[in-house]
């Protein structure tokens, strides 16, 4: 992929303790030698997206999921049901939506999220804010906030790749075209994947 490298930028906020992200960063830089690295998160413009989600369909797909931890999944369903809103705003503002890695090339954006197990084990229960459509804050478990944000990214981004870190450790060679158009999720079969929430 070396011929892509001119005028290509890679946005990523480097954290010294995030070892698996370091490995994926090296993978990207090996795939595209000479890629210009920008040590910060890419921020999208306010006007580009609506940061809310339609909630009733999410409740229904969660009910049919068979891979998320049962007790915490049930808390997610009950929490969203009790809030009783058609839509919820899951990011305080659009320009606060972050991505693990973003490649900018020829006016197009390619988003990558390296998901570790916490994205499917529903860990970390301390309360965090989301908002109703009148911008009133609602406190819910952090694992549900993370889940809703992950669902938002999958639903709204066009050139978007989810790479599950456990899959990446042994299957990175199967990622051929980093600039493939569209959405794709790389993970093990018979495990939780966001693409299956659309069924």
C-alpha positions in Angstrom: 0.0 0.0 0.0 3.0 2.3 -0.2 1.7 4.1 -3.2 -1.1 5.6 -1.1 1.2 7.4 1.3 1.3 10.9 -0.3 -1.0 13.3 1.5 -2.2 10.7 3.9 -2.5 11.5 7.6 -3.1 9.1 10.5 -4.7 10.6 13.6 -4.3 8.8 16.9 -3.9 10.0 20.5 -1.0 8.0 21.9 -1.2 6.6 25.4 1.8 4.9 26.8 -0.2 2.2 28.7 -2.4 1.1 25.7 -0.1 -1.7 24.5 -2.6 -3.2 22.1 -3.2 0.1 20.4 0.6 0.5 20.0 0.6 -2.8 18.1 -2.2 -1.7 15.8 -0.4 1.6 15.3 2.7 -0.3 14.2 0.6 -2.4 11.9 -0.9 0.6 10.2 2.5 2.2 9.8 4.0 -1.0 8.3 1.1 -1.2 5.9 1.5 2.4 4.8 5.2 3.4 5.1 5.7 7.2 5.3 2.2 7.8 6.6 2.1 11.2 8.3 1.3 10.6 12.0 -0.7 13.2 14.0 -0.7 12.6 17.7 -4.3 13.7 18.4 -7.8 12.4 17.9 -9.5 13.4 14.7 -12.6 15.5 15.4 -15.5 15.7 13.1 -17.5 18.9 12.5 -20.8 19.5 14.3 -22.8 19.8 11.1 -21.8 16.4 9.8 -23.8 14.1 12.1 -26.7 13.9 14.5 -25.3 12.4 17.7 -28.5 10.8 18.8 -29.8 7.2 18.5 -33.2 5.7 18.0 -33.7 3.6 21.2 -36.6 1.1 20.7 -34.8 -0.8 17.9 -31.7 -1.1 20.1 -33.8 -2.6 23.0 -35.2 -5.2 20.6 -31.8 -6.3 19.2 -30.4 -6.5 22.7 -33.2 -8.8 23.6 -32.3 -11.2 20.8 -28.5 -11.1 21.4 -27.0 -14.3 22.8 -23.4 -13.2 23.5 -23.4 -10.3 25.9 -23.3 -11.0 29.6 -26.9 -11.8 30.5 -27.3 -9.9 33.8 -25.7 -6.7 32.5 -27.5 -6.9 29.2 -30.7 -7.1 31.1 -29.7 -4.0 33.0 -29.1 -2.3 29.7 -32.6 -3.3 28.4 -34.3 -2.3 31.7 -32.5 1.0 31.9 -33.3 2.0 28.3 -36.9 0.9 28.8 -37.3 2.9 32.0 -35.9 6.0 30.4 -38.7 5.6 27.9 -37.4 8.0 25.1 -37.6 7.5 21.4 -34.2 9.0 20.9 -31.2 9.7 23.2 -28.1 11.9 22.6 -25.1 9.6 23.3 -22.3 12.2 22.7 -22.4 15.6 24.4 -21.5 17.1 21.1 -20.5 15.8 17.7 -17.0 17.2 17.9 -16.5 15.1 21.0 -16.9 11.9 19.1 -13.5 10.2 19.2 -11.9 7.4 17.2 -9.0 5.2 18.0 -7.4 5.7 14.6 -8.5 7.9 11.6 -6.8 8.0 8.2 -7.5 11.1 6.0 -6.7 10.6 2.3 -7.9 12.5 -0.8 -10.7 14.2 1.2 -12.1 11.0 2.6 -12.0 9.7 6.1 -11.4 6.1 7.2 -12.2 5.3 10.9 -10.8 2.4 12.9 -11.7 1.2 16.4 -9.6 -1.4 18.1 -12.0 -3.1 20.5 -10.8 -4.9 23.6 -12.9 -7.3 25.6 -14.4 -4.5 27.7 -16.6 -3.6 24.7 -18.4 -6.9 25.0 -18.0 -7.8 28.6 -20.0 -4.7 29.7 -17.4 -3.8 32.4 -17.2 -0.6 34.4 -20.5 0.3 36.0 -19.9 3.8 37.4 -22.4 6.3 36.2 -21.9 8.5 33.2 -24.1 11.0 31.3 -26.1 10.8 28.2 -28.9 13.2 27.3 -32.5 13.3 26.2 -33.4 15.4 23.1 -33.9 18.5 25.3 -30.3 18.1 26.5 -31.3 17.0 30.0 -28.6 14.7 31.5 -29.4 11.1 32.3 -27.0 9.0 34.4 -26.5 5.4 33.3 -23.8 2.8 33.7 -20.6 3.5 31.8 -20.8 0.1 30.0 -24.2 1.1 28.6 -22.8 4.5 27.5 -19.9 2.7 25.8 -22.3 0.3 24.1 -24.5 3.1 22.8 -21.5 5.0 21.5 -20.2 1.9 19.7 -23.6 1.3 18.2 -23.7 5.0 17.1 -20.4 4.6 15.3 -21.4 1.5 13.5 -24.7 2.9 12.4 -23.5 6.4 11.3 -20.0 6.0 9.8 -19.5 4.9 6.2 -15.8 4.0 6.0 -15.5 2.3 9.3 -13.6 -0.8 10.6 -14.0 -2.5 14.0 -11.0 -4.8 14.8 -11.5 -7.0 17.9 -8.1 -7.1 19.6 -8.3 -10.9 20.4 -8.9 -11.6 16.7 -6.1 -9.2 15.7 -3.5 -11.0 17.7 -3.6 -14.0 15.4 -5.3 -12.8 12.2 -3.9 -9.4 11.3 -2.6 -10.8 8.0 -6.2 -11.1 6.9 -6.6 -7.3 6.9 -5.6 -6.6 3.3 -7.1 -3.2 2.2 -7.1 -0.6 4.9 -8.9 1.9 2.6 -11.6 -0.5 1.5 -14.9 1.4 1.2 -17.7 0.7 3.6 -18.1 -0.9 7.0 -16.4 -4.1 8.2 -15.9 -5.9 11.5 -13.1 -8.3 12.1 -13.8 -10.7 14.9 -14.3 -14.3 15.8 -17.5 -16.1 14.7 -19.9 -17.1 17.6 -18.8 -14.1 19.6 -20.5 -10.7 20.1 -20.1 -8.4 17.1 -21.9 -5.1 16.3 -22.8 -6.1 12.8 -25.1 -8.8 14.2 -27.1 -6.1 16.0 -28.5 -5.1 12.6 -30.2 -8.4 12.0 
